[in-house]
Each structure stands twice: as structure tokens, then as C-alpha cells.
Amino acid sequence: MPEYRKLVKQYNDTGVFLMQYELKIQEGWSDRNPTIRKIEEKISYPVLRETKAGDLVINFDDNFFALLKESEKLMKLDIPLPSVNQFLVKRKIWFYEYKSMVEMMLTNYDKALSSVVPEWKRLFSPFLNKIRASLDPGLGVINWYNHDWEKFTTACMEEITLFQNLIDRANDIYNNRINTILESMDYVDLYSLPKKEAWTFEKFLGIVKEKCKLGTQTLDQKSKMVEEAVEDIIQLALDSLFENTSDVEGTQNEESGREKGNALQKQGSRSSSDLLTVNDREQQSAMNKIAMDIRKNYSKKILEKLEVITRNALKHLTKYFSSSVVEAQ
């Protein structure tokens, strides 16, 4: 049967073509497969790198990731691989979990950074510096074959989570007790105008005085609420910062108390404690200055808001009386 023979020939030709293609791909992959030294170089990279803009990004070689994927697929096809590739495939879970953990850590770090309101960044800079210090080993010491990566990523995640919780509390105060109140001040009435019947000048003056009195009381109350909210955020940051500092000092004092038998250790502990005390005082002084600047900034904001409200009220009254005069003419 000629049709049957033709079909068998096409099947055999297709099989030969696929085999040739597989050998060609295998030879090509073998030619571009990196050497052991190249692989060692790729996994010796620090897990993090800093961009020109100062951002931290993962430093995982894309070609190495592709190598892992390709080696895994070729092993499933029972294609013989070099021993180093077989070892990498066996350790693939290590690299995948490691990479995923670093990516999650950076995602949380970026989220925490973006959560900070720009005008409050100086107040929370010690916390950001502490997080950055915990991430710094990833720029040099921690590479892709470091066995302490879980300890490193866990410590960083804990620092980031603590800061995120802190900044969430601060943002809750900022959004609900500062922004909302500042916006609500725009709707405080300082005057009232006749809608149907005309008022005498005395009536108009009496109503405006009463409105201004009530409006001033409301604005004063709202201003105090904003100032209290600002103070709460400042106190939240300072309490959290120096609570952590006192915990560190307490731990060090406790450790030094266990070592009373050694005079040199006691002397070194005193020097360390004195240094911590000096640093603590300097930091407290710097933080108090930042807090003072923030208070001044918000006092200025409130004054500007009151000025705008007053100016808008006067403009509206001027516009109303101008249109009334034109209508009367």
C-alpha cells in the first residue's frame, strides 16, 4: 500500500529529525555550559547590590538561574550532565528558597521605606539606619553559598517587621488625626449670609461675630488636636528608640554582672557602657532637635491653614458684596 509506506517514511524521517535536533541542542548546551570556576564565581556574588540611586536589589545571576532550570529539564530527559550540574540540580531547592526569601525580604523592606511619610523620615531615620545596618552583610559577606543565610534573612525580616508595625501606628495617627483634621478645618464657617430676606447691618455684624467666635473656638480645638497628634507620633518614635537602647544596655549590664571575677572584663565593660551612654546622649540630643523642628513645621502649617481660611472667607464676602452692589445699580 503506497499510502502506508509514505506514512511510515514520514514517521521515520520525523524521528531522525527530532534526534538530530536533540543532539544539536545537547552539543550547543555543552559548549556554552559554564565551567566550574564560572559557576563558583556566580554563586560567590553577594546576595544584594546597591544601584546608583541607592536602592537595594537582589544580586542573583539570571544566567545561573537559567542554568538551574535547563539542567533540571535535561536530567528529566536522561541526558548525561557534568557532575557539577548534577550537584546544582540536587541543591536547587536551596537556591530557590534562598532567592525567594531574599526577594520577600527586599519587598518588605521597600514597602516599609515607602510607608514612611517624607516629612517624618528624619524622625524615623535611626530605625531605617538600623535596618540598613542589618542588611549591609548582604552587600559583602553573605553570598549564595553562605550557610548562615537563614539567620541573616530572619534577623533582617524581624527588624523590618518591627519597623513596619511602628510606622503603621504612626501612619494611623498621621492619617486619622492630622490629615483628616487639617482637611476638616477648611469647612469651618466664619460667616453667614442672608439667603432670602436682606439683613440689617447690625444683624449681619452680630451674626458674623458669633460665627467667628464659634469658628475660632472650633479651629483652636482642632489645632490643639493636631498638635497632640504630632506629639504622640514624636513620643512613639522616641519611646520605641530609647526603649530598644535601654534593652541593649540592660543586657550588657547583666552580662557584665556575671563576670565580676575578672577585673579587665569589668574595666572593658565600664568603657563600653560609658561609650554607649555618650552615644545615647548624642542621639537623644539629635532626636530632640528633630522633634523640635517637626513641632515648628506643624505650627507653621496650622498658621498657614488659618491664614488661608481667613483669606478665603474675606474673598467670599468681598465677592458677595460686590455682586450685591452691581445688582442694586
N, C-alpha and C positions, 0 to 999 in steps of 0.2 A: 504494500500500500504506500504510494508515493507521499501522501499527506502525513502518514505516521512517521516515515523516515525523516521528512522535513522537520517535524516537531521534535524528534529525538535529537537531530543535528543542532537545532536552535537551543535545546536544553543543554547539550554538551558544550556548545560554544559559550553560552552564558556562564556555565560553571567554570570554564577555563578563564574567562574574562574576570570573574569575581576573584578567582585565586590569584591571578596576576595583579589585580588591583590591591588585594590584601598584602601580597609580598612587597609591592611597591610602597605602600603606606608604611609597612613594618620597617623596610630599609630606610625610608626617609625619616621615620621617627628615631631610628637607631642613630642616624647621622647627626640629628640635632639634639639628641638626648644629652643633657649636661653632664660634665664629668663630676666625680666625687668632690673635687675641690670647689667646683662651681656651686654644687648643692650645699656644701658646708658654708660657703660664703653667703648664700641666700638665707640660710637659717640662723646665721650669726648676726643678722641685722637686728638692731634694737627694735622692739615691738612698736615704738612710737617715733614719729618725726614731727618737727615743727616747720610749718610753712613760713613763707616770707611775711605773711600777715600776722604771724604769731599764733596761729591755730594749731592744735594738736590733731594729727591724723594717724591712722593705722599704717604701719610700715611693713605690710605683708606683700611680698613679691607676687604679682599676678601670674608671672610665668611659672613660678613654683606651685601655685595653686592649680594651674592648668596641668602641670606635670603630675600632680597627685591624681587628678581626675582621669587623665589619659592612662596612667599606669594601672589604675584600678579597673578601667574598662578593658585594657589589654590582658590583664590577668584573668578576667572573666572569660575571655576568648581563648584561654590556654596558650597564649603567645609567650614564648620564653622571654624573660626580662633579666636585666642585670641584678645582682644581689642587692645593690643599694636601692633600686626601685622597689624591689620586693619588701625590703625593710620599711621604706617610706609608706607603702600601702598598708602594712601591718600597723604602723603608727599613725595612720590617717586620722583616727578619732581624736588623738592627742592634738594634732594641728587644727582640726575643725573646731573642737571645743575651745581650744586656746584662742583661736581667731574670733569665734563668736563672743567669748567673754570679753575680750578687749574691745570689740565693736560695741557691745552693750555698755561697757564702762564709759567709752567716749561719747556714746549717745546720751547717757545720763549726765555726763559732765557738761556737754554742750547745752542740754536742756536746763541744767542748773544755772549756767552762765547767762543764758538768755532770759531766765526768770527774774534776774536782778534788775530792778528799775534803775536806769542810768544815774539819776540824781542820788541814789542811795549806795552806789557802788563803792565809794570811798569808805563808807561806814562798815561795809562787809568785806573790805579788801583783806583784812587779816585771815578771814576764813578762806577766801579764794587763794591766798598765798599758801595756806596750809594744805589745801587740796592739791595745788600745783606742786608743792614740795613732795607730796606722796606719789605724784605721777612722774616726777623727774627721773627716778631709776629706769623707767620705761624708755627714756631717751638715750640710755647708755648701757647700764648694767644688765637689765632684763632683755634677753633675746629670745629667739623662737625655740631654743632647746633648753632654756633655763627651767630647772625642776621646781623652783620656788614661785612659779607664775601664779598658782592658785592663791598663795599667801599674799602676793603683790596685788592681784586684782581684787581679792576680798577686802584688803585693807583700804584700797582706793574707793571701792564701792561703799564701804561703811562711812568714809569721810564725806563722800558725795551725798549719800542718803541723809546724813545728819544735817548737812548744809541745806539740802533741798527742803527738809522739814522746817528748818529755821526760816528760810526765805519764803516758804509758803505761809507761815504765820505772819511774817512781816508784810507780805503782799496782801493778805486778807485784811490787815489793819489799813494798809495804804488804799486799797480799792474801796472798802466799805466805810471807812471813817475819815478819809482825807479827800479822795477824788469826789466821792458822792456828795459830801458836804460842801466842798468848794463849788461844785456844779449847782447845788441847790440854792446857793447864795444869789445866783442870777435871778431867781424867781421871787425874791423878797420885794414886796411893794413898798415904795417910799412916797407914793402919792395916790390920789384917786381923782377921777374926772367925772363931770356930770354926763349922763347918757341921754336923758330926755329933757328934763327941765333945767334951765340955767340956774346957777348958784350965785348968791351974792359973794362979794369979795371976802367978807368976814367969814362966811360959811366955808368957802374954799380954803381960806387960810387956816381955819380951825381944823378942818379935815386933814389937810396936808401935814400940819403939826402933829396931829395924833398918829397919822400913818408913819411919819418919820420917827416918832418916838417908839412906836411898836417895832418898826423895821430895824431901828438902831439896836434895840434890845435883842431882836432875833439874830441880827448879824454879829453882835457881840458874843452871844451864846454860841453861835456856830464857829466863830473864830477861836473861842476857847476850846471847843470840841476838837478842832483841827490841831491846835497846839498840844492838847492832851494826847492825841493820837500820834503826833510826831514824837512826843516824849516817850510814849510807850514803845515805839519802834527802836528808838535810841537805847532805851533801857533794856529791851530784849536783846539787842546786839551786845551791849556791854556786859550784861549778866552772863550770857552764853560764853562770851570770850574769856572773861576772867574766872568763870566757874571752871572752865577747862584748864586754865593756867594753875588755879589753886589745886585741882586734882593732880596735876603733874607734880607740883611741889610737895603735896601731901604724900604721894607715892615715893618720891625721892627721900623725904624725911623718914618715912617708915623703913625704907631700905637702909638708910644710914644708921638708924637706931639699932638694927640687928648686927651692925658691925662696930660696936663700941670698943671692942678689944683692940682694934688696930688704929693707932694714932694718926698714921699717914692717911688712912682712908677717911678718918674723921676730918682731918685738915682739908683734904680734897673735896669732901662733901660740903664743908663750910664755904670754900671758894666757889663751888658750883652754885650753892644756894644764894650767895651774895651776888653772883653774876645774874642769876635768874631774877633776883629782886630788883637789880638795876634795870635789866631789860623790861621787867614788868612795869616799873615806874615810867620808863621812857615810852612804852607802848600805851600806858594809861594816859599819859600827858598828850600823846599824839591823838588818841581816840577822843579825849575831851575837847581838843581843838576842832576835830572834825565834827563832833556833835554840836559845838557852838556855831560853826559855820552853817550847819543844816538848820539850826533854830533861826539864825539870821535870815537865811534864804526863804524859809517859810513865813517868817514875819513880813518880809518884803512881798511875798506872793499875796498874802492876805491884804496888805495895804493896797497893792495894785488892783486886787479884785474889788475892794471897797471904792477905790477911785473910779474904776470902770462902771460900777453900778451907779454911783452918783452922777457921773458924766452922762450915762445913758438916760437916766431919769430927767436930767435937765434938758437934754436934747429933745426928748419926747414932749416935755412941757412946752419948750420953745416952738416945736413944730405944731403942736395943738393950738397954741395961742396965735401963731402966725396964720394958720388956716382959718381960725375963727375971725380974725380981723379982716381977712380978704372976703369972707362970706358976708360980713356985716357991711362992707363997702358995696 
